[in-house]
Amino acid sequence: GRYQPNRRYDLIAQYMYSGADLDLSRQENLLQQVGTGAFPTRQLIASTGTSTKPTHNANFAQSLAITDRLTFHHRFAYENYSLTGFLNTTGVLSLINQENGPDIDLPFEEAGGTITEYRLTRNEMELDYAVAPSVSLLGAYRYTDRHLAFGAAGSNPRPVVTIGHTGIGGLLWRPSAKGRLRAEVEKGTASLAFNRIDPLSTLRWKVRGSYRPVTRLTISGSLLLEDNSNNTPDVNRDLDNRQLGLQAVYVPSSKLLVSGGYNYLRIRTSTDIVFYALSQLTQGTSLYETNTHVAHFLLRVPVCKRLELRGGYEYVKDTGSTYPLRMHVPHAGVSVKLYESLHFEADWRYYSYAEQRSAIRDYNANVVALGLRFTR
């Protein structure tokens, strides 16, 4: 929904609900050597279970022109979901005697459930002050409030609350009607490290710009530099994130569209972990590295008054040491105008995913989507 009573005030609101149901069925046959003795262990495990996840999302943004030079922007976002799961596990733990003695079978059965409650609220306020017709100064503040509670089903777990504060400063430059450039720096802190992922300290540099050399051609780009750190015992996580994006969109006519682009993503993380090496409890550090290159292309062509075709291609290559891969994603679609405001949509995508180090995670998939689009 959108509300704009006059040229100085604008309000946009949105709400979305989604639900997910999962049926789990897993069987595992694991043979491992325990210690240095001659008695390996075989685990035969079968697990079945279900889970549900209703999710609510709401957000709105409002803009108010206080004066001809000063504009106030406010953005609010809310997300809430509950994840409930029930799992039954049965199995046999076999101690295998390699010296011709009888094997020892230890059957077991477990039943239980978990519940997770998650709630995130984000408020952001921004002032845009035009110091000149082509230059604006930006200042913003962001407040986040995250609640997480999880435990056994039927219990009343105590929530873990994370409060975040972020200050933002930037510059918006409009050298002409054909181009614009926006540069920002963000500095944020949090009350605690959330789930070994969210940092206590955040520093981000962002640069975004666009240029229109001719009427129907737009070239845009973005750059992101991010450094995060926790420096908390047992939940240390340092992250270096570098992203670069370039895109061109050409619209030679009102219906024909050609676009393409390139994105680069480089991530380095270091995270403290606790894990079992066979039966030995071990502490260590998990290192993650990715160097991802993504190239994409899209063509949209009107065939006649009621029919439109589209097709494209995406290529992904990761040369990082953690999960090197190559992926090809061709896609095609059709749009048929049924009535003045109603269109039938059909889309197809083919995924060819190939990790360079693990054939288990290689797969091919066809995905087809059908729907109706209403415009007014």
C-alpha positions, -999 to 999 in steps of 0.1 A, spaced: 0 0 0 11 35 -7 -2 68 6 9 103 -7 -15 131 4 8 158 -10 42 162 -26 60 165 8 49 132 24 50 97 11 42 64 30 47 28 17 37 -2 38 40 -39 31 32 -72 49 40 -108 40 32 -141 55 48 -174 46 46 -209 60 69 -240 56 63 -276 65 92 -301 65 91 -339 66 124 -355 76 134 -390 68 171 -399 71 191 -432 73 228 -433 81 253 -461 81 285 -448 97 316 -468 104 344 -451 124 375 -462 143 374 -453 180 408 -446 196 437 -469 188 422 -502 197 409 -529 174 372 -522 180 356 -499 154 321 -487 159 292 -489 134 261 -467 138 229 -476 120 205 -447 125 171 -439 112 154 -405 119 119 -393 110 103 -360 120 83 -330 110 87 -292 116 66 -261 109 77 -225 104 52 -197 101 69 -164 93 55 -128 94 72 -98 78 61 -62 79 78 -30 69 70 6 60 90 36 48 80 72 51 96 104 37 88 139 48 102 171 31 107 193 61 120 222 39 131 225 3 166 214 14 160 190 43 142 157 39 135 131 67 133 94 59 121 67 83 122 30 77 108 3 99 111 -35 95 97 -64 116 102 -101 113 89 -129 135 88 -167 131 85 -198 153 101 -231 143 87 -262 160 102 -296 152 96 -332 164 121 -359 158 122 -397 165 155 -415 162 161 -452 164 193 -470 158 219 -496 167 254 -489 180 275 -520 171 309 -526 186 326 -549 161 351 -574 174 379 -579 148 393 -609 168 365 -633 158 345 -626 189 308 -617 190 298 -582 180 280 -562 207 248 -545 195 234 -516 216 200 -505 203 186 -471 213 156 -449 207 150 -412 213 121 -389 209 119 -352 214 112 -318 200 125 -283 199 110 -249 195 126 -217 184 111 -182 187 127 -154 167 118 -117 165 137 -88 149 128 -51 149 147 -26 129 142 12 130 163 36 108 161 74 106 179 94 80 183 131 72 191 143 37 203 179 35 210 195 2 240 219 7 239 226 -31 217 217 -60 240 187 -68 253 177 -34 235 164 -3 249 154 31 234 122 46 232 112 83 214 82 97 209 61 128 198 25 129 184 6 160 179 -31 160 163 -53 186 166 -91 182 150 -117 205 158 -154 202 146 -182 225 150 -219 219 148 -251 239 128 -283 243 92 -283 232 68 -275 260 94 -255 279 95 -218 285 130 -207 274 145 -174 284 151 -151 254 185 -139 244 182 -102 235 207 -84 212 206 -46 209 224 -30 180 233 7 174 246 19 140 256 54 129 258 62 92 273 92 74 275 98 37 275 121 6 251 121 -24 264 137 -56 243 144 -86 267 160 -112 240 161 -138 206 146 -147 225 117 -162 244 105 -132 245 101 -94 270 88 -68 263 79 -32 291 71 -7 285 60 29 303 47 59 286 27 87 299 21 122 279 -3 145 281 -20 178 260 -48 194 253 -58 230 264 -94 224 275 -117 196 245 -134 182 248 -172 175 285 -168 166 275 -150 135 266 -113 141 295 -92 152 300 -70 182 317 -44 160 310 -35 123 326 -12 99 312 -9 63 321 14 34 296 16 5 298 33 -28 269 32 -54 265 51 -86 247 52 -119 252 69 -152 230 73 -183 251 83 -213 221 81 -236 183 81 -229 178 43 -231 211 31 -216 218 30 -178 252 18 -163 254 12 -126 279 0 -101 285 -7 -64 314 -14 -41 312 -27 -5 341 -31 20 332 -47 53 352 -57 84 335 -74 114 349 -87 146 336 -102 179 367 -105 201 346 -126 226 360 -158 241 346 -189 225 325 -170 200 353 -152 181 344 -145 145 364 -121 122 350 -113 88 365 -95 58 339 -89 30 346 -73 -4 320 -70 -31 320 -54 -65 291 -51 -90 287 -37 -125 255 -37 -146 242 -23 -178 205 -20 -189 195 -11 -225 159 -4 -235 158 3 -272 120 3 -272 92 3 -247 91 -35 -246 126 -47 -257 151 -50 -229 187 -62 -228 207 -63 -196 239 -79 -183 264 -76 -155 292 -89 -134 295 -94 -97 325 -103 -76 324 -115 -39 354 -122 -17 349 -134 19 374 -144 45 361 -156 79 377 -171 110 354 -186 136 361 -205 169 344 -239 170 341 -269 193 338 -304 176 343 -341 180 372 -358 162 359 -394 165 354 -396 203 378 -368 212 363 -334 221 384 -308 203 385 -270 200 397 -253 169 392 -226 143 370 -228 112 384 -209 82 362 -200 52 373 -185 19 353 -176 -12 362 -158 -44 330 -158 -64 326 -145 -99 291 -141 -113 282 -131 -149 246 -127 -160 226 -118 -191 189 -112 -198 169 -105 -229 132 -96 -230 115 -95 -264 79 -87 -274 66 -111 -300 32 -96 -305 7 -75 -286 -2 -103 -262 30 -124 -261 64 -116 -246 94 -140 -244 124 -137 -221 156 -157 -217 189 -154 -199 220 -171 -186 240 -170 -154 275 -183 -147 290 -187 -113 326 -196 -106 341 -198 -71 379 -201 -69 381 -200 -31 397 -228 -12 367 -238 8 340 -247 -18 354 -242 -53 326 -247 -78 312 -239 -112 275 -234 -119 255 -228 -151 219 -215 -149 201 -209 -182 165 -197 -179 136 -188 -201 101 -175 -197 69 -164 -214 42 -138 -205 8 -140 -221 -17 -111 -218 -51 -126 -210 -70 -94 -203 -61 -57 -200 -45 -61 -166 -40 -99 -162 -10 -118 -175 -1 -155 -174 35 -162 -165 56 -193 -170 93 -196 -162 119 -223 -164 154 -226 -149 180 -253 -152 207 -256 -126 240 -274 -133 260 -273 -101 294 -289 -98 317 -286 -68 353 -292 -76 361 -312 -45 330 -331 -37 310 -351 -63 283 -357 -36 272 -321 -39 271 -321 -77 235 -320 -91 213 -309 -119 178 -295 -115 149 -282 -135 126 -257 -119 93 -246 -134 71 -217 -121 36 -208 -132 16 -179 -121 -7 -149 -127 4 -113 -127 -22 -85 -121 -12 -49 -129 -33 -17 -127 
